[in-house]
Amino acid sequence: MRLAALKDAPYAFGSTWEHEKNRAEEEWRASVVSRTRFVAEADGQVAGMASVGEAGDAHTGSLTSFWVHPRARGKGVGDSLMLASVESAKEAGYDELLLWVTENNVHAERLYERHGFQRTGATQQVRPGDDRLEFEMSLRL
Protein backbone atom coordinates (compact mmCIF):
# COMPACT_ATOMS: atom_id res chain seq x y z
CA MET A 1 0.00 0.00 0.00
CA ARG A 2 2.85 2.40 0.84
CA LEU A 3 4.38 1.85 -2.60
CA ALA A 4 1.01 2.46 -4.28
CA ALA A 5 0.70 5.73 -2.36
CA LEU A 6 4.20 6.82 -3.36
CA LYS A 7 3.44 6.07 -7.03
CA ASP A 8 0.06 7.84 -6.92
CA ALA A 9 1.14 10.96 -5.02
CA PRO A 10 4.93 11.36 -5.16
CA TYR A 11 4.50 15.06 -4.39
CA ALA A 12 2.95 14.34 -1.00
CA PHE A 13 5.58 12.23 0.75
CA GLY A 14 9.04 12.76 2.16
CA SER A 15 10.24 9.60 0.45
CA THR A 16 10.02 8.23 -3.08
CA TRP A 17 8.88 5.01 -4.70
CA GLU A 18 12.39 4.57 -6.11
CA HIS A 19 13.92 4.83 -2.64
CA GLU A 20 11.49 2.46 -0.93
CA LYS A 21 10.79 -0.18 -3.59
CA ASN A 22 13.87 -2.21 -2.64
CA ARG A 23 13.55 -2.03 1.14
CA ALA A 24 14.21 -5.31 2.86
CA GLU A 25 11.30 -7.14 4.46
CA GLU A 26 12.82 -6.57 7.91
CA GLU A 27 12.73 -2.80 7.32
CA TRP A 28 9.07 -2.94 6.27
CA ARG A 29 8.17 -5.01 9.31
CA ALA A 30 10.04 -2.66 11.67
CA SER A 31 8.27 0.39 10.24
CA VAL A 32 4.87 -1.23 10.63
CA VAL A 33 5.23 -1.95 14.35
CA SER A 34 6.85 1.37 15.25
CA ARG A 35 3.56 3.31 14.88
CA THR A 36 -0.19 2.75 15.07
CA ARG A 37 -1.34 2.04 11.51
CA PHE A 38 -4.78 2.42 10.00
CA VAL A 39 -5.98 0.91 6.74
CA ALA A 40 -9.33 1.86 5.24
CA GLU A 41 -11.16 -0.61 3.02
CA ALA A 42 -14.06 -0.08 0.65
CA ASP A 43 -15.70 -2.83 -1.37
CA GLY A 44 -13.00 -5.27 -0.28
CA GLN A 45 -10.16 -3.09 -1.58
CA VAL A 46 -7.66 -0.87 0.19
CA ALA A 47 -8.98 2.69 0.15
CA GLY A 48 -6.44 4.54 2.29
CA MET A 49 -3.95 4.57 5.14
CA ALA A 50 -2.60 6.68 7.99
CA SER A 51 -0.19 6.27 10.88
CA VAL A 52 0.17 7.86 14.31
CA GLY A 53 3.21 7.84 16.57
CA GLU A 54 5.42 9.93 18.78
CA ALA A 55 6.75 13.16 17.28
CA GLY A 56 9.84 13.51 19.42
CA ASP A 57 8.44 13.84 22.91
CA ALA A 58 5.90 11.89 24.91
CA HIS A 59 3.30 14.68 24.74
CA THR A 60 3.26 15.24 20.97
CA GLY A 61 2.10 12.81 18.32
CA SER A 62 2.65 12.90 14.58
CA LEU A 63 0.28 11.89 11.81
CA THR A 64 2.15 10.49 8.81
CA SER A 65 1.62 8.36 5.71
CA PHE A 66 -1.86 9.80 5.21
CA TRP A 67 -3.20 8.77 1.80
CA VAL A 68 -6.54 8.01 0.17
CA HIS A 69 -6.69 5.94 -3.02
CA PRO A 70 -7.94 8.00 -6.00
CA ARG A 71 -11.05 5.81 -6.44
CA ALA A 72 -12.04 6.51 -2.81
CA ARG A 73 -11.47 10.26 -2.71
CA GLY A 74 -14.48 12.42 -1.94
CA LYS A 75 -16.31 9.50 -0.28
CA GLY A 76 -15.50 10.12 3.37
CA VAL A 77 -12.48 7.82 3.59
CA GLY A 78 -10.14 10.67 4.52
CA ASP A 79 -12.52 11.84 7.23
CA SER A 80 -12.77 8.32 8.66
CA LEU A 81 -8.99 7.92 8.70
CA MET A 82 -8.62 11.33 10.33
CA LEU A 83 -11.17 10.56 13.05
CA ALA A 84 -9.46 7.24 13.83
CA SER A 85 -6.04 8.92 13.90
CA VAL A 86 -7.13 11.72 16.22
CA GLU A 87 -8.84 9.26 18.55
CA SER A 88 -5.71 7.09 18.61
CA ALA A 89 -3.57 10.13 19.47
CA LYS A 90 -5.91 11.03 22.33
CA GLU A 91 -5.84 7.46 23.64
CA ALA A 92 -2.03 7.52 23.52
CA GLY A 93 -2.12 10.57 25.80
CA TYR A 94 -0.76 13.13 23.36
CA ASP A 95 -1.61 16.79 23.99
CA GLU A 96 -0.96 17.78 20.38
CA LEU A 97 -0.97 16.07 16.99
CA LEU A 98 1.34 17.37 14.23
CA LEU A 99 1.44 16.68 10.51
CA TRP A 100 3.16 18.09 7.44
CA VAL A 101 1.32 19.01 4.25
CA THR A 102 3.08 19.68 0.96
CA GLU A 103 2.55 23.08 -0.64
CA ASN A 104 -0.22 23.06 -3.25
CA ASN A 105 -1.80 19.90 -1.78
CA VAL A 106 -4.98 21.91 -1.35
CA HIS A 107 -7.40 18.99 -0.92
CA ALA A 108 -5.35 17.47 1.88
CA GLU A 109 -4.93 20.80 3.65
CA ARG A 110 -8.70 21.41 3.49
CA LEU A 111 -9.31 18.01 5.05
CA TYR A 112 -6.87 18.75 7.86
CA GLU A 113 -8.39 22.18 8.47
CA ARG A 114 -11.88 20.66 8.56
CA HIS A 115 -10.68 18.54 11.48
CA GLY A 116 -9.22 21.51 13.36
CA PHE A 117 -5.57 21.51 12.25
CA GLN A 118 -3.91 24.88 11.74
CA ARG A 119 -0.58 25.85 10.25
CA THR A 120 2.07 26.52 12.89
CA GLY A 121 4.32 28.67 10.68
CA ALA A 122 7.04 26.02 10.50
CA THR A 123 8.19 24.92 7.05
CA GLN A 124 10.75 22.49 5.67
CA GLN A 125 11.81 21.01 2.36
CA VAL A 126 9.79 17.99 1.30
CA ARG A 127 13.04 16.04 0.96
CA PRO A 128 16.69 16.82 0.21
CA GLY A 129 17.18 18.03 -3.36
CA ASP A 130 13.49 18.96 -3.71
CA ASP A 131 12.82 22.71 -3.57
CA ARG A 132 9.16 22.30 -2.64
CA LEU A 133 8.07 23.13 0.89
CA GLU A 134 5.79 21.44 3.32
CA PHE A 135 3.93 23.21 6.09
CA GLU A 136 3.56 21.94 9.63
CA MET A 137 0.00 21.80 10.96
CA SER A 138 -1.08 21.22 14.56
CA LEU A 139 -4.18 20.10 16.42
CA ARG A 140 -4.46 20.62 20.18
CA LEU A 141 -6.03 17.53 21.71
HUTA-V333081 format. One record per residue. N is the residue number from 1. RES is the residue in one small letter. PHI is phi as a letter, one per 40 degrees, with the letter a starting at -180 (none if undefined). PSI is psi in whole degrees, 0 to 359 (none if undefined). OMEGA is omega in whole degrees, 0 to 359 (NA if undefined). Layout:
# HUTA-V333081
[[N;RES;PHI;PSI;OMEGA] [N;RES;PHI;PSI;OMEGA]]
This chain:
# HUTA-V333081
[[1;m;none;318;179] [2;r;d;316;180] [3;l;c;322;177] [4;a;c;319;179] [5;a;c;317;180] [6;l;c;325;177] [7;k;c;318;183] [8;d;c;318;188] [9;a;b;64;182] [10;p;c;338;180] [11;y;c;346;190] [12;a;b;0;185] [13;f;b;153;178] [14;g;c;358;177] [15;s;b;179;180] [16;t;b;158;176] [17;w;d;317;181] [18;e;d;321;181] [19;h;c;321;188] [20;e;c;345;186] [21;k;c;333;183] [22;n;b;16;178] [23;r;c;143;178] [24;a;c;154;180] [25;e;d;322;179] [26;e;c;321;178] [27;e;c;317;179] [28;w;c;314;181] [29;r;c;318;179] [30;a;c;321;181] [31;s;c;329;181] [32;v;c;320;184] [33;v;c;351;182] [34;s;c;349;183] [35;r;a;164;172] [36;t;c;125;184] [37;r;b;142;176] [38;f;b;138;176] [39;v;b;126;176] [40;a;c;140;177] [41;e;b;146;175] [42;a;a;128;181] [43;d;f;38;177] [44;g;g;8;180] [45;q;b;151;177] [46;v;c;130;182] [47;a;b;346;180] [48;g;i;175;181] [49;m;a;162;175] [50;a;a;160;175] [51;s;a;148;180] [52;v;b;137;177] [53;g;a;182;181] [54;e;c;143;182] [55;a;b;16;179] [56;g;h;338;172] [57;d;a;162;188] [58;a;c;347;183] [59;h;b;352;185] [60;t;b;128;176] [61;g;b;163;176] [62;s;b;140;176] [63;l;b;120;183] [64;t;b;172;175] [65;s;f;31;181] [66;f;c;123;182] [67;w;a;140;174] [68;v;b;130;180] [69;h;c;142;182] [70;p;d;322;182] [71;r;c;345;183] [72;a;b;358;182] [73;r;c;143;180] [74;g;g;10;183] [75;k;b;14;177] [76;g;g;359;181] [77;v;c;315;179] [78;g;c;318;178] [79;d;c;318;179] [80;s;c;316;178] [81;l;c;320;180] [82;m;c;315;180] [83;l;c;317;178] [84;a;c;320;181] [85;s;c;315;180] [86;v;c;317;179] [87;e;c;319;178] [88;s;c;318;179] [89;a;c;319;178] [90;k;c;315;180] [91;e;c;329;179] [92;a;c;351;177] [93;g;g;14;178] [94;y;c;146;175] [95;d;c;340;185] [96;e;a;147;176] [97;l;b;126;181] [98;l;b;153;171] [99;l;a;166;176] [100;w;b;135;178] [101;v;b;133;181] [102;t;c;140;178] [103;e;d;145;180] [104;n;g;6;173] [105;n;c;68;190] [106;v;c;317;182] [107;h;c;317;179] [108;a;c;316;181] [109;e;c;323;177] [110;r;c;319;177] [111;l;c;312;181] [112;y;c;318;179] [113;e;c;322;179] [114;r;d;333;181] [115;h;c;12;172] [116;g;g;0;178] [117;f;c;145;176] [118;q;b;148;175] [119;r;c;141;179] [120;t;c;343;185] [121;g;h;346;179] [122;a;c;141;177] [123;t;b;161;174] [124;q;a;163;174] [125;q;c;147;178] [126;v;d;314;176] [127;r;a;160;179] [128;p;d;136;180] [129;g;g;357;180] [130;d;b;119;184] [131;d;c;350;181] [132;r;c;153;180] [133;l;b;157;167] [134;e;b;150;186] [135;f;b;134;176] [136;e;c;139;175] [137;m;b;150;186] [138;s;b;147;172] [139;l;b;121;174] [140;r;c;131;182] [141;l;b;none;NA]]
